[in-house]
């Protein structure tokens, strides 16, 4: 049984998302698919509040080479402290560098159940709904963090769930 249906994104934590977006577009030649924006509030607290102490504030930009789910999310956590030791129970998502990889599925509840049955360790206790997505977080045996996402609008890339 296939549980996962594709890759959504890889996220790279940076100290300044505007500067990073300029570098990735100017130096590497990526397209700026979604300019820097900030997300905060109850939906973000439900999505990531078990991983980063609330109130969760995220600044992000999306870069890539095409209008698809296969993109890089540049992400900054302006109110979260960085540094310190990584914990298996609370990974350090605010460190600079690659923080997590997004994976797309068609049915997040079924996928979560199947992955739990396969021994996958989840970092959040349930499924959140934020920005037109249903999300849940897990880790591989070597502490690489993944976010499993189900899109409300499957015909759209994950990063365009709320746009017209």
Helices and strands as residue ranges (DSSP letters): E 6-13, H 17-26, E 31-40, H 42-48, E 57-64, E 71-76, E 97-104, H 108-117, E 121-122, E 128-130, E 133-139, E 145-151, G 158-160
